[in-house]
């Protein structure tokens, strides 16, 4: 604990944002980092609790040793902090930008609504590590002669691949898209995380011996059986891409889209990639976003940057309280009123609003029909209303792995009741010999931190499967 009375003497400070009027004009990151000295002051606020809930299972799925690196930052040992941070997290510059920071909700100081600025400190450590050249390739000292195929270059696949390469396995990552990153690259907008952060990690991993095979769509231009026959182990880390179907009348109208194609197209534009689909653009339109989560928020921010006239967000849930009951909820993630940076750019928010259907004229969407709901989320008769909408984006989550893919090729592959690939969190092994699963394809739609955690744990399980033992951390 760097400064015993730090939490009493120093007020919480966090990163600020560029003004909304400026940031909606571009797709770059818009946070304004704290100075190095202020980050150290914020790290001094850490209480070094007897039970540090911030890195327990409810605070940090990836097990970051938060009090330790807070103390190292306060003591001006940034390199030591970077080493400590990377010991549990392969990609802290990712999580420092896009993680919702359950660690801060679990912080003891959050009992007083002034948690340590953990996410800001994490990003500062990761960025300083890159700026000072402390992040270097860590190739294995010897090769095991074993080969592992990883399907999917998202957070789980990249984390597993890096860990396996570092203990001497020959790792081949098969990615359908032309670049690595999964939803980090194609789903999360650049204004939340620019993609050069991913490129740096790919270069590091290639120097460690990982081979990336882009444009390989398993089940289309390569078979699952070929991977199984050609490698000693196969890890499925392909995510959960099948969108949840709202079953609304009017879904077939022009102007109605699921969120992900809209976000992916914009990320391809920013990244200089081309695509064959009809462009989905919000410029000059009245946009309605159905859904209340992070993906919906990303649609809002993207719509404003494309020049939307208005953006309205529909959330079937009631407006949450401004402040949670700490003694009932803490240290777990609370339901309370939150405003994302995208929502703060001018979105109208409708709570307790059910979507009844999409109304159109001449085959094009013109309005969204809504109604207020009761405490059981049932539409209340007589409360119907219409929202003008030229573009309707469905952002209500994902229901499991993409359907009609290579997974169907393995007819004996067991699934859970939600359609995810069945595997436990001890061995991550499926019922098919040599085949493992980790990340969203196994647990369902989740956070980047959970994907990294599962990728790391799966790597250890695969290492044990191939060699009988492992030095990789769990």
NUDREN-347052 format. One record per residue: x, y, z of N, C-alpha, C, O in turn. Coordinates in steps of 0.05 Angstrom, whole numbers, plus 5000, padded with zeros to 4 digits. Layout:
<recs>
XYZXYZXYZXYZ;...
</recs>
This chain:
<recs>
501749765000500050005000501850255000503250305019;501750404978503550624975503150854994505050945007;500650944997500151175014497751095032495451075022;498251065057496250955075493751135076491551035078;494151395075491851575077491051695050489651895048;491951565028491451675002488551704996487651904984;486951505003484051504997482651725013480351805005;483851825034482652035050483452315039481952505042;485752325027486852585019486452664990486452894983;486052464973486052504944483252444933482152234938;482152634918479552594905479852424881481952424867;477752274874477752114850477752294825476252484824;479452224807479552354781479652134759480751924763;478352194737478351994715478852144689478852384688;479251984668479652104641477252274633474952204639;477852494620475752664609475452594579477052454567;473252704567472752664539472952924523472553134534;473552904498473253134480470353214481468553034485;469653464476466853544475465353384454466453324433;462853324459461253174440461153304413461253164392;461053564412460953704386463453664369463353684345;465653604382468153544368468453254361469253184339;467853074380468452794376466652664356467352464344;464152764352462352644333463252694304462052594286;465352854300466352914274468452714264469352734241;469152524281471252334273470752064287469052044305;472251864279472051594290474551514307474951284312;476051714314478451654331477651634360475551724368;479451524377479051524406478951814415480451984404;477351874435476952154443477352194473476752414483;478452004487479052044515481552224518483252224501;481552374540483852554546485252434570484352464592;487552304565488852164587489752344610490352584605;489852234634490952384656493952404654495252234640;495152594666498152614667499252384683497852264699;501752324678503052104693502952154723502551974739;503352404731503352464759500552424771500352334794;498452504756495752464766495052174768493552094786;495952014749495451724750496751604776495551434789;499151694782500451604807498751684831498551524850;497751924831496052014853493551844856492651774878;492351774833489951604834490651324844489051204858;492951224836493850964846494250964876493850764889;495051194887495451224916492851194931492951154956;490551214918487951194932487250904939485450864955;488650714926488050434932488550374961490550444972;486550234974486650185003488149925010488549875034;488849764990490149504996488349355015489349265036;485849315008483949195026484748915035486148765020;483848835058484448565068483248355049484448155044;480848415039479548245019479148424994477148574994;480948414975480748594952478648494931479348344913;476148574935474048484917474448564888473348444870;476148774884476648864857477748644839477148634815;479348464850480348244833479347974842480747764837;477147964856475747714860474147644836474147794816;472647424836471147334813468947534805468147554782;467947694825465847884818467048144808465548314797;469648194812470848444804472448434778472248614762;474148224775475848214751476047924742477547764753;474447844722474547574712477347484704478047244706;479047664694481747584685483747584708486147524703;482847644732484547624756486847824757489047754767;486548064746488548274749489148314779487348334795;491748334786492548384813492648684819494848804821;490348794821490049084820491449234843492849424837;491149144868492649294889495649294885497049484892;496649074874499549054870500549254850502449404855;499249264826500249454807499549744813500849934803;497449794829496950064839499250154856500250384854;500249984874502450044891505050094875506550284881;505449934854507849974838507750234822509750364819;505350304813505150564799505650794818507150984811;504450784842504950994861507851014868508851234873;509250794869512150794875513850854851516350844853;512650924828514051004804515450774791517350814775;514650524797515750294784513750204762512450004765;513650354741511850304719512450044705510649894696;515049984701515749734688514949494704513949294693;515249514730514349294748511349264746510349044747;509949494745507049484743506149354717504249194716;507649414695506949294669507448994669505848844658;509648904682510148624684507948484700506948274692;507148604722505048484739502448474723501048264724;501748684709499248694694499148484672497148354668;501448454658501448254636501547974646501147784631;502147934672502247664682499547534684499247284685;497447694683494747584684493047654660490947534655;493947844644492347954622494147984597495948154597;493547844576495247864552494848124538496748224524;492548254541491948494525490748714542488448784537;492248824561491149024578490349284564488749434574;491649344541490849584527488049554514486749754508;487249304510484449254501482549304524480649464522;482949164546481049174568481149444581479049534591;483349584581483449854592481850054576481250274586;480949974552479250144536476350064535474550224535;475849804533473149714527471849554549469449494548;473249484570471949344592470149524607470849754612;467749434616465949604632466949644661465549784676;469149534668470449574694468749484718468049644735;467949224719466649124743468449154768467449154790;471049174763472949204786472349464801472549464826;471549674787470949924801468349904817468150024838;466449764806463949724821464449554847463049594867;466549374846467149204869469149334888469549234910;470249564880472149704897470849784924468649874924;472349754946471249824972470450124973468550194986;472050284959471350574959468750634944467750854947;467750444929465250494915462950494935460750574927;463350394959461250424980460650724984458550794994;462650894978462251184980462051314952462251554950;461751154931461451244904463951384893463751544875;466251314904468751434894470851214891473051234903;470351014874472250794871474850884859474951094847;476950724863479550784850479150774820477550604810;480450944806480250964776481850734763483750784749;480950494768482550254761482850234731485150184721;480750274716480850244687482750444675484350374657;482750694684484550894674487350834680489150864663;487950724704490650654712491650424695493950414686;489850224690490649994673491450084645493449994635;489750254633490450354606493050504606494650474588;493550664627495950824629498450644630500450694618;498250424646500450234649501050104622503350094613;498950004609499249864583500450054562502249974547;499350294560500350484540503250554545504850584527;503950594570506750664577508650434571510950474563;507650194575509349954569509949944539512249894532;508050004522508550014493510350244486512250214470;509850474498511450714491514350684498516150794485;514950524519517650494529518950234519521250174527;517650094501518849844490519049614510520649434506;517349614530517449394549515849154540516248934550;514149194520512648964509514148844486514348974465;515248614490516948484470515948204465514548094482;516648094442515947804437517247624458519447684467;515847424466516947224485516846944472515246774480;518546894453518546634440519446414459520946464478;518546174453519245944470522145874467523345914446;523345764488526145674487526545414473528745344464;524345264470524445004456521744954444519745074451;521644764425519244694411518344414419520044234421;515844384424514744124433514243924410514043684414;514044044386513343874363510343824360509543684342;508743944378505843914376504644154362505644384364;502544114347501244324332498344364342496944164348;497544614344494844684354493544864333494745064324;491044804326489444974309487545134326486145024343;487445394322485545564336483545684316484445824297;481045634319479045744301477946004312476546004333;478646224300477746484309479946654321481346564339;480346894310482447074320481247304336482147534334;479247234353478147434371479747424397481947324398;478647544418480047574444480847294455483147264464;478947104455479546844467481646694450483546584461;481246694423483146554406485946674407487846524407;486146934407488747064408490147014435492546954435;488647024457489846974483490946684485493146634494;489246494476490046214476492446164458494346034466;492446284435494646244416497246344427499346224424;497146584439499646694450500746524472503146474473;499046434490499946274512501146004503503245924512;499845884483500745624473503445654458505145484461;503745864443506245914429508545954448510845874443;508046084470510146144490511145904504513345914516;509745674503510745434515511645234494512044994500;511945324469513345164449511545014430512644844415;509045054430507344914411507245074384507445324385;506844944363506445074337503545144334501844964332;502845394334500145484335499245614308500645784298;497045514298495945624273493145734278491345584287;492745984274490146114278488746144251489846264233;486346044250484746054225482446254229480746214245;482546464213480746684215479246734189480446754168;476646754191474946794167475347064155475347094131;475847274172476047544162478947594152480747434156;479347824138481947884128483947984149486348004143;483048044173484748134194483948014221481647924224;485748014240485247904266483748104284483648344278;482547994305481248174325478448094332477448164353;477047954314474247874319472548124323472748314308;470748114343469048334349470548584359469548804356;472948544370474548774377475148944353475149194355;475548814330476148964306473649044291473349274282;471848854288469548904270467048984284465149084271;466848944310464449014324464649264341462749424343;466949304354467349544371468349774354470349744340;466950004355467750224338470550334345471550304367;471850454325474450564329474550784350476550834362;472250924353472351144373472551034402473051184420;472050774405472550644431475250514432476550514453;476150394410478850284409479850274381478750134364;481950434376483150434349484550164344485550044362;484650084319485449814312488449774311489449544308;489949994312492949954313493749804338495949684338;492149814359492849664383492749364377494449214387;490949274360490848984353493148914335494448704338;493849094316496049044298498648994312500248824305;499149154334501649124349501748844362503848714362;499448754373499448494385499848264365501148074370;498648304341499048104321501948074313503047854310;503348304310506148294304507748164326509648004321;507048214351508448084373507947784372509847634376;505447704367504847414367506247274344507047044347;506347404321507747284298510747244304511947044296;511847434319514747414327515047184347517247084351;512947114361513046894380512446624367512546414380;511846624341511446374327508646314319508146104307;506746484325503946434318503646494288504546694278;502346314274501746344245498746404242497046244250;498146634229495346704224494646634195496146704176;492446504192491446434165488746594161486746514172;488846804145486546974142484846874118485846734100;482346944118480546874096479946574095479146474074;480346434117479746154118477146114134477146144158;475146044120472446004132472045704135471345564116;472445614159472145324164469245244158467345364167;469045034142466444944133465845034105463944934093;467445224095467045324068469445264051469245114031;471845374058474145304042476145134058478445094049;475345024080476844824095474844684113472844804122;475344424119473544274135474544244164476944254169;472644204182473444154209475143894212476943884227;474443694196475843444198478743484189480543354200;479243654169481943714160483643834183485943764187;482444004199483844124221484443914243486643904254;482443754248482843544268485043344260486743274276;484943264235486943074225489743204223491743064226;489943464218492443594214493743714238496043814236;492443704261493543814286493143634309491543454309;494743674330494543514354492243604372491343444389;491443844369489143944384487844174368489244314353;485244214372483744424359482144574379480644454395;482444844380480945004398478845174382479645324364;476345134389474245294376473845554393473045534417;474345774381474146034395472846234376473846454373;470646154364469446304342467246504351466046624334;466746524377464846724386461946634383461346404376;460146814391457246774389456046984371455447204381;455746914346454947124326452047114318451247294303;450546924327447746904317446047104332445747084357;444947304318443347514332440747404343439447224331;439947514366437347444377435147564361435147804355;433247394352431047484335428747594352427647454368;428047854348425847964364423047874354421147904369;422947754330420347654320418347874315415947834321;419248104306417448334302416248344275417548264255;413748424273412548474246414148704233414848904246;414648684207416048894192419048864191420349044181;420048634201422948594200424048584172426448624167;422348524153423148494125423148754110423848764086;422448974123422349234109425149344104427049294120;425549484083428049614077428649824099426849984106;431049824109431750004131431749884158432350014178;431249614160431249474185433649284184433849114166;435449304204437849144204438549064232437849204251;439948844234441248774259443648964263444749064244;444448994288446549184295449249114283450649294273;449948864283452648794276453348854247455548954243;451748794227452448874200452949174197454749264183;451349334211451749624211454449704223455849874211;455149594245457749654258460049544242462049684239;459849304232461949184217462649344192464949394185;460549434178460949594154462549844160464449914145;461849984182463250234188466150184196467950334189;466549964210469349894218470949824193473349884192;469749694174471149644149471849894134473949924123;469950094134470550354121472950484134474750574121;472950494160475150624175477750474170479850604167;477650214168480050054164480850024135482849894129;479450154117480150144089479549884075480649824054;477649724086476849484074474349524057472849724061;473949354038471549364021469549154030470248964045;467049184021465048984026463048984004462649183990;461648754000459848723977456948793984455348833966;456248804010453548844018452549124012454149314009;449949154011448749424007449449594032449149504054;450449834027451350004050449050064068446750124060;449650054095447650134115448750394127450750384141;447350614123448350874132446151024146443751004139;446951184167445051334183444851624175443151764185;446551714157446651994150443952104140442751984122;443052324151440552444143438052294150435952354140;438252104169435951934176435251964205436852044222;432751894211431751864238432251564246431151384234;433951524265434851254273433551174299433451324318;432550924300431550814325433250564330433450384314;434350554354436050324363434450174384433750284404;433949914379432449744397434349584414435749414403;434449634439436249494457437549684476437849924470;438449584500439449764520442349704529443249814549;443849544513446549474522448749624507448249834495;451149514509453549644498453349654467454149854455;452349444455452149444426450249664416450749794396;448049694430446149914424447550184426447250364409;449150214447450650464451452550514428452950744419;453850304419455750324396454250414371455350564355;451850314367450250394344449550694346449450834326;449050784370448351064374450651244366450351434350;453051184377455351354371456151344341456951544330;455851104329456451084301454451244284455251374264;451951234292449851374277450351674278450051814257;451051784301451552074302453952144285453952354272;456051974284458352044268457852024238459152144222;455851864231455051844203453152074195452552104171;452152234214450452464208447552414211445952534197;446752244230443952194235442552454244443752614258;440052484236438452714244437652694274437952874290;436552464281435852394308436452104314436451944296;437052044339437451774348435851724373436151874393;434151524372432451454396433051164404433150984386;433551124429434050854439431650744455430650884472;430850504448428550374461429650164480431149984472;428750174506429549974525427049874539425650034551;426549614538424149504550424249514581422149494594;426649544592426949554621426049824632426250024618;425049834656424450094668426950254673429150144675;426650514675428950674681430050594708428650594728;432650524709433750424735434150654754434050884747;434650594780435050804799437750944794439550834783;437851194803440351344799442551234816444951264809;441851104838443950994856442850734867440550704875;444650534868443850274878443950264909445050444922;442750064920442850004949445549864954445749624949;447550004963450249894966450249644983451549444975;448949645005449149425024447749175013448248955023;446049204994444648984981446248864958446348624954;447549044942448748964917451848934919452848734909;453149124931456149124930457148864942456048764962;459348744930461048844909460348754881462048754863;457848664877457148564851456248794833455649014842;456048744807455248944787452449034792450548874792;452049294797449349394803447749484779448949564759;445149464781443449584762442849874771441549914791;443850064756443350344762443450504736444350404716;442550754737442350914714445150994705446751114721;445850934680448450994669448051134642446151084628;449851314636449851454610452551414597454551504607;452551274574454951224559455751484545454151664542;458251484536459151724521457551754495457051984487;456651534483455051564459452351674465451251844450;451051574486448451674493448551974500446752124494;450852054512451152344519451552524495451452764497;451852404471452152564447449552664435449452794415;447352594449444752704440442552504436440452574423;442752264445440652064441438252114459438552184482;435952064448433552054465433151764475433551574459;432451734500432251464512429451424522428351574538;428251204512425551124520425750874537426450664526;425050894563425050654580422250544583420250674576;422150294592419550154595417950164569415550204570;419350124547418050144521418449884506420749804500;416249754500416249514484416049584454414549764447;417449444437417149474408415149284398415449034400;412949384387410749214377411149134348410148924340;412549304333412949244305414149484290414349704301;414849434265415949644249413949694226412949514213;413249954223411250034204412750144179414750284182;411650094155412950184131411050274110408650244112;412150394089410650484066412250424041414650494040;411050294021412450223996414950054002416950083988;414649884022416849704028419149814044421049674049;418850064053421050184069419950254097417650324101;421650224117420950294144420450594147421950754136;418350664161417750944166417451004196418051224205;416450814211416050854240416550594255416450374244;416950624281416950394299414650424318414250634330;412950224320410650224337411350124365412449904367;410850274386411650204413409350224432407150324425;409750124456407850154478409250144504411350014506;408250274524409350254551408749974562406849844554;410349884581410049624593409649644623410349834635;408349424634407949414663410449284676412449244663;410249234702412549124717413348844707415648764712;411648704692412348444681413048474651413248274637;413548724643414348784615412248704594412948624572;409748724602407648674583406448944573406049124589;405948964547404949214537402349294550400549134555;402049554556399649664569397849774547398649954532;395449674547393549754526392950054529392650154551;392950194506392350474506394750654509394450894509;397150534511399650694513401250694488403650774488;400150594466401750574441402550844431401251044434;404850844418405851094405407751014382408750794381;408151204364409851164341412351334342412151564351;414551224333417051374330417851374301417851174288;418451614291419351634263421951494260423751534276;422251324239424751174236425151114207423550974194;427451204196428351134169430250894171430550744152;431550864194433450654199432950534226432950674246;432450274227431950134252434149934257434649764239;435449944279437649764286436949594310436249694331;437049324306436349134327438849064342440648934331;439049134368441349084384440548954410440849074432;439448714409438448584433440148334440439148154454;442548324430444348104438444547874418443447884396;445847664427446347434411445347184425445347164449;444446994409443246744421445146504419444246284427;447546544410449446314409451146324384451146524370;452646104379454446094356452846124330450446064328;454246224309452946254283451945974274453345774277;449645974262448345724254449045644226449845814209;448845384220449445284193452445304186453045354163;454145254206457045274201458445004205457144794206;461045014206462644774209461944624235462444384236;460744754254459944614279457944384272457944174286;456344434252454344224245455743984232454643764230;458244024222459743814210460343594230460543354223;460743684255461243484277458643404288457643524308;457443204277454743124285454543034314452343044326;456742944325456642844352457443054373457343004397;458143294363458943504382456643584400454543664390;457143574426455043634445454743944448456644084448;452244024450451544314455450044334481448744144490;450044574493448344614516445544694506445144714482;443744754525441044814517440745064501438645114488;442745244502442645494487444145474460444245664445;445145234454446545194429449445244429450845214409;450545314453453445354455454845084456453744884464;457445084448458944844449459444764478460244924494;458844514485458944424512461844354520463144184507;462844474541465544414552465644544580464544764584;466944414598467044524625469444724628471044754609;469644854651471745054655474244944668475945094676;474344684670476744554681478544464658480944534657;477444304640479044204617478444334591479944304572;476144474589475344614564475144414540475244504517;475044164546474943964525472043884518470443844536;471443864492468843774484468743474484470743344492;466543364476466243074475467542954450467642714447;468543124432469943034408472943034414474043234424;474242814408477042784414478743004401478343064377;480643114417482443324407481243604404482643794398;478643624409477243884404476544024430475343894448;477244274433476744434456475144684448474844744425;473944814468472345054462472645254485472845184508;472845514478473145724498471945984487471646024463;471346164506470246424498467246414494465846234504;466246604479463346634475462046384462459746334467;463546234445462445994433461745784453460145614448;463045804477462545614498460745734520458845594529;461145984528459646094550457346264541455646344558;457146334516455146524506456346804507458546854516;454746994496455647264494456547374521455247344541;458947494521460047584546462047804541462147924520;463747864562465648084561468348004550468947764550;469848194541472548144531474248024553475847844547;473948114577475547994599475047704603476847544609;472547624600471847334602473047174579473946954583;473047294555474247154532477247114536478246894531;478647324546481547294551481947084572483746914569;480447094594480746904615480346614605481946444611;478246574590477746304580479846214560480645974560;480846394544482946324525485446234540486746044532;486146374561488546304577488146034591489945874591;485745994603485345744616485245504597486145294603;484045554574483945344553486745274544487345034539;488445474541491245424533492645244553494045054545;492245294578493445114599492344834597493844644598;489744814593488444544590489544394566490044154568;489944534544490944414520493944334524494744114515;495444504537498244434543498444184560500144014554;496744154580496743914596495943674579497043454582;493943704562493043494545495243394527495443154522;496843574517498943504498501543404511502843234499;502143504534504743444547504543314574506543204584;502243304586501843184612502243374635501543304658;503243614630503643814651503744094638503944114614;503644304655503744574643504944764663504344754687;506544954653507545174670505845424666506345634678;503845404649502145644644500345694668499445504681;499845944675498046004697495145944691494345954667;493645884711490745844707489246094715486746104714;
</recs>
